[in-house]
Amino acid sequence: MGHYGNNQQQRDEMEERYCYLTGFVQTKMKELEVAEAPELNVTTEPSVKVKLPQLSILKFSGNLLDWVIFKDTFLSLVGDSITIPNIQKLHYLLSAINGDAKRVIQHIPVSEQGFRVAWEILDERYENERLIINIHIDNIMKLSSLSSENASQSRQTVDTTKCNLEVLKAMKQNTDSWDMIIIYTLEQELDNKTKRNKKGGGLHISNKELPTLQQLYTFLDHRCNALESVSTKIIANGQRQASDKNMSQSYVSVKPMCEVCTDSHTVSQCSTFKQLSNEKYKVVRNNKLCINCLSNKHMIKDCQSCTILDSFCSFVCKIN
């Protein structure tokens, strides 16, 4: 009976330990499951989020000359993307325009269909191909004339021409065949000296050979480089002369100070020094003055006031 009681007690203890370990393991398993479980997204926003690309162009304000570049850039980065939802495209569009362009679509509701409607309105308003082409051609034909050689204005003329031609080319205009027309237009606006240089062989082609627009660009670029080089040298020489003049004036403006009375004159002009008797030589020696001219800039061996043979006589005259 006693043996049976001991076995029952051991069995009860083992069951308790088993229950305890089982609960312990289950608890730890649950903790591990919670720790490893991914965080749940409880927001109501769409599950797919796309980071919008950053446009590297200026905002479109309604200027017809900017429409083609803005349209091509916006469509390539945002409008034609299949990963960006339309509602985000509309937000992007609204942030990329201002002025009259934004006023045109300011009442479009922000929705999936809103982007399509807003873009159609802008395209209908500003996609006037004929007018845009005329404006760019007009910009080339009405370039400002150059009255004299000027590197900055010459470069601006070339840059304006290139920019307008690139836009026209983007609008499917065959500008590659316009070389002679553009060359003639540019030549009319050049200063007389540049024209003479061009006719004198500046393009490095014969008089009967037809030049290309690129050859004219290269000629004008070299011409501008030469003008800028000369201008830089002139400025540098002017700065050097001004610096030398200032340095000279600074030397002239420095007033001498007497070693005897500290007034603004030389020792040779000092009345106090002249009134001294036997102490004059001591003053000259202590202040390391030239015994020939009483200057503190040099010693007797470097003095140019008179010959060395006359130095002592000169000093004697000054101390008496």
BELLINCOR-V120637 format. One record per residue. N is the residue number from 1. RES is the residue in three letters. PSI is psi as a letter, one per 30 degrees, with the letter a starting at -180 (none if undefined). NEAR is the number of other C-alpha atoms within 8 Angstrom. Layout:
BEGIN
n: [N & N]
res: [RES & RES]
psi: [PSI & PSI]
near: [NEAR & NEAR]
END
This chain:
BEGIN
n: [1 & 2 & 3 & 4 & 5 & 6 & 7 & 8 & 9 & 10 & 11 & 12 & 13 & 14 & 15 & 16 & 17 & 18 & 19 & 20 & 21 & 22 & 23 & 24 & 25 & 26 & 27 & 28 & 29 & 30 & 31 & 32 & 33 & 34 & 35 & 36 & 37 & 38 & 39 & 40 & 41 & 42 & 43 & 44 & 45 & 46 & 47 & 48 & 49 & 50 & 51 & 52 & 53 & 54 & 55 & 56 & 57 & 58 & 59 & 60 & 61 & 62 & 63 & 64 & 65 & 66 & 67 & 68 & 69 & 70 & 71 & 72 & 73 & 74 & 75 & 76 & 77 & 78 & 79 & 80 & 81 & 82 & 83 & 84 & 85 & 86 & 87 & 88 & 89 & 90 & 91 & 92 & 93 & 94 & 95 & 96 & 97 & 98 & 99 & 100 & 101 & 102 & 103 & 104 & 105 & 106 & 107 & 108 & 109 & 110 & 111 & 112 & 113 & 114 & 115 & 116 & 117 & 118 & 119 & 120 & 121 & 122 & 123 & 124 & 125 & 126 & 127 & 128 & 129 & 130 & 131 & 132 & 133 & 134 & 135 & 136 & 137 & 138 & 139 & 140 & 141 & 142 & 143 & 144 & 145 & 146 & 147 & 148 & 149 & 150 & 151 & 152 & 153 & 154 & 155 & 156 & 157 & 158 & 159 & 160 & 161 & 162 & 163 & 164 & 165 & 166 & 167 & 168 & 169 & 170 & 171 & 172 & 173 & 174 & 175 & 176 & 177 & 178 & 179 & 180 & 181 & 182 & 183 & 184 & 185 & 186 & 187 & 188 & 189 & 190 & 191 & 192 & 193 & 194 & 195 & 196 & 197 & 198 & 199 & 200 & 201 & 202 & 203 & 204 & 205 & 206 & 207 & 208 & 209 & 210 & 211 & 212 & 213 & 214 & 215 & 216 & 217 & 218 & 219 & 220 & 221 & 222 & 223 & 224 & 225 & 226 & 227 & 228 & 229 & 230 & 231 & 232 & 233 & 234 & 235 & 236 & 237 & 238 & 239 & 240 & 241 & 242 & 243 & 244 & 245 & 246 & 247 & 248 & 249 & 250 & 251 & 252 & 253 & 254 & 255 & 256 & 257 & 258 & 259 & 260 & 261 & 262 & 263 & 264 & 265 & 266 & 267 & 268 & 269 & 270 & 271 & 272 & 273 & 274 & 275 & 276 & 277 & 278 & 279 & 280 & 281 & 282 & 283 & 284 & 285 & 286 & 287 & 288 & 289 & 290 & 291 & 292 & 293 & 294 & 295 & 296 & 297 & 298 & 299 & 300 & 301 & 302 & 303 & 304 & 305 & 306 & 307 & 308 & 309 & 310 & 311 & 312 & 313 & 314 & 315 & 316 & 317 & 318 & 319 & 320]
res: [MET & GLY & HIS & TYR & GLY & ASN & ASN & GLN & GLN & GLN & ARG & ASP & GLU & MET & GLU & GLU & ARG & TYR & CYS & TYR & LEU & THR & GLY & PHE & VAL & GLN & THR & LYS & MET & LYS & GLU & LEU & GLU & VAL & ALA & GLU & ALA & PRO & GLU & LEU & ASN & VAL & THR & THR & GLU & PRO & SER & VAL & LYS & VAL & LYS & LEU & PRO & GLN & LEU & SER & ILE & LEU & LYS & PHE & SER & GLY & ASN & LEU & LEU & ASP & TRP & VAL & ILE & PHE & LYS & ASP & THR & PHE & LEU & SER & LEU & VAL & GLY & ASP & SER & ILE & THR & ILE & PRO & ASN & ILE & GLN & LYS & LEU & HIS & TYR & LEU & LEU & SER & ALA & ILE & ASN & GLY & ASP & ALA & LYS & ARG & VAL & ILE & GLN & HIS & ILE & PRO & VAL & SER & GLU & GLN & GLY & PHE & ARG & VAL & ALA & TRP & GLU & ILE & LEU & ASP & GLU & ARG & TYR & GLU & ASN & GLU & ARG & LEU & ILE & ILE & ASN & ILE & HIS & ILE & ASP & ASN & ILE & MET & LYS & LEU & SER & SER & LEU & SER & SER & GLU & ASN & ALA & SER & GLN & SER & ARG & GLN & THR & VAL & ASP & THR & THR & LYS & CYS & ASN & LEU & GLU & VAL & LEU & LYS & ALA & MET & LYS & GLN & ASN & THR & ASP & SER & TRP & ASP & MET & ILE & ILE & ILE & TYR & THR & LEU & GLU & GLN & GLU & LEU & ASP & ASN & LYS & THR & LYS & ARG & ASN & LYS & LYS & GLY & GLY & GLY & LEU & HIS & ILE & SER & ASN & LYS & GLU & LEU & PRO & THR & LEU & GLN & GLN & LEU & TYR & THR & PHE & LEU & ASP & HIS & ARG & CYS & ASN & ALA & LEU & GLU & SER & VAL & SER & THR & LYS & ILE & ILE & ALA & ASN & GLY & GLN & ARG & GLN & ALA & SER & ASP & LYS & ASN & MET & SER & GLN & SER & TYR & VAL & SER & VAL & LYS & PRO & MET & CYS & GLU & VAL & CYS & THR & ASP & SER & HIS & THR & VAL & SER & GLN & CYS & SER & THR & PHE & LYS & GLN & LEU & SER & ASN & GLU & LYS & TYR & LYS & VAL & VAL & ARG & ASN & ASN & LYS & LEU & CYS & ILE & ASN & CYS & LEU & SER & ASN & LYS & HIS & MET & ILE & LYS & ASP & CYS & GLN & SER & CYS & THR & ILE & LEU & ASP & SER & PHE & CYS & SER & PHE & VAL & CYS & LYS & ILE & ASN]
psi: [e & e & e & e & e & e & e & e & e & e & e & e & e & e & e & e & e & e & e & e & e & e & e & e & e & e & e & e & e & e & e & e & e & e & e & f & k & l & k & k & j & g & l & g & l & k & f & j & k & k & j & k & l & k & k & h & l & l & k & k & f & g & k & e & f & f & e & e & e & e & e & e & e & e & e & e & e & e & e & g & k & f & f & k & l & e & e & e & e & e & e & e & e & e & f & g & l & a & b & e & e & e & e & e & g & f & g & k & k & j & l & e & f & e & e & e & e & e & e & e & e & e & e & e & e & f & i & i & e & e & e & e & e & e & e & e & e & e & e & e & f & h & k & k & k & j & f & l & k & j & e & e & e & e & e & e & e & e & e & e & e & e & e & e & e & e & e & e & e & f & g & g & k & i & f & f & g & g & e & e & e & e & e & e & e & e & e & f & f & l & l & e & e & e & e & e & e & e & f & g & g & f & f & h & l & l & f & f & k & k & l & l & e & e & e & e & e & e & e & e & e & e & e & e & e & e & e & e & e & e & e & e & e & e & e & e & e & e & e & e & e & e & e & e & e & e & e & e & e & e & e & e & f & j & k & l & k & k & f & e & g & g & l & i & l & l & e & f & g & k & e & e & e & f & f & l & c & f & f & e & e & e & e & e & e & e & g & h & l & k & f & e & g & g & l & g & f & l & l & e & f & g & k & g & e & l & l & e & f & f & e & e & e & e & e & e & e & e & f & none]
near: [4 & 5 & 6 & 7 & 8 & 8 & 8 & 8 & 8 & 8 & 8 & 8 & 8 & 8 & 8 & 8 & 8 & 8 & 8 & 8 & 8 & 8 & 8 & 8 & 8 & 8 & 8 & 8 & 8 & 8 & 8 & 8 & 8 & 7 & 6 & 6 & 6 & 4 & 4 & 4 & 4 & 4 & 4 & 4 & 4 & 5 & 4 & 4 & 5 & 6 & 4 & 7 & 6 & 4 & 7 & 4 & 6 & 5 & 7 & 12 & 10 & 11 & 7 & 8 & 8 & 9 & 12 & 10 & 8 & 10 & 8 & 8 & 10 & 10 & 10 & 9 & 10 & 11 & 8 & 7 & 9 & 5 & 5 & 10 & 8 & 12 & 12 & 8 & 12 & 13 & 9 & 9 & 9 & 9 & 7 & 9 & 11 & 13 & 8 & 8 & 12 & 11 & 8 & 9 & 10 & 6 & 5 & 8 & 5 & 9 & 9 & 8 & 8 & 13 & 14 & 8 & 9 & 11 & 8 & 8 & 10 & 12 & 8 & 8 & 7 & 9 & 8 & 8 & 7 & 6 & 7 & 10 & 10 & 8 & 9 & 13 & 9 & 8 & 11 & 12 & 7 & 6 & 9 & 6 & 8 & 11 & 7 & 7 & 10 & 9 & 11 & 7 & 8 & 13 & 11 & 8 & 10 & 9 & 8 & 10 & 10 & 8 & 8 & 12 & 10 & 8 & 11 & 12 & 10 & 7 & 9 & 6 & 7 & 7 & 9 & 5 & 5 & 8 & 10 & 9 & 7 & 10 & 11 & 8 & 10 & 9 & 8 & 7 & 10 & 12 & 11 & 8 & 8 & 9 & 10 & 8 & 9 & 10 & 8 & 6 & 9 & 8 & 10 & 5 & 7 & 6 & 5 & 4 & 6 & 5 & 9 & 9 & 10 & 6 & 9 & 11 & 9 & 8 & 11 & 10 & 9 & 8 & 9 & 13 & 9 & 8 & 11 & 9 & 8 & 8 & 8 & 8 & 8 & 8 & 8 & 8 & 8 & 8 & 8 & 8 & 8 & 8 & 8 & 8 & 8 & 8 & 8 & 8 & 8 & 8 & 7 & 7 & 6 & 6 & 7 & 7 & 9 & 12 & 8 & 9 & 7 & 7 & 6 & 8 & 10 & 11 & 11 & 9 & 6 & 12 & 6 & 8 & 10 & 11 & 6 & 9 & 8 & 6 & 7 & 10 & 8 & 8 & 9 & 12 & 8 & 7 & 8 & 8 & 13 & 14 & 11 & 12 & 10 & 10 & 10 & 9 & 6 & 9 & 12 & 10 & 5 & 6 & 12 & 5 & 6 & 8 & 7 & 9 & 5 & 8 & 12 & 10 & 7 & 10 & 11 & 8 & 7 & 8 & 10 & 6]
END
